[in-house]
């Protein structure tokens, strides 16, 4: 996992924890629901930035007429992400 993805996951888990605490322990249902909606928003933003990085990497692949070179380039791109 990447550092940004780890941070987003931790922030989402904390959001859910705070939402549960606010909803049940403090009894503030509206605030609990509001804070609980942060988790999918944080994960969606993280996913957006991850997809944007992948798109930029794909656009940087040089276009060649040889299928072998494109395959090798894509395999290198996938290996660099893991």
Secondary structure, DSSP 8 states (H G I E B T S, - for coil): --HHHHHHHHHHHHHHHHHHIIIIIS--HHHHHHHHHHHHHHHHHHHHHHHHHHHHHHHTS---S-HHHHHHHHHHHHHHH-
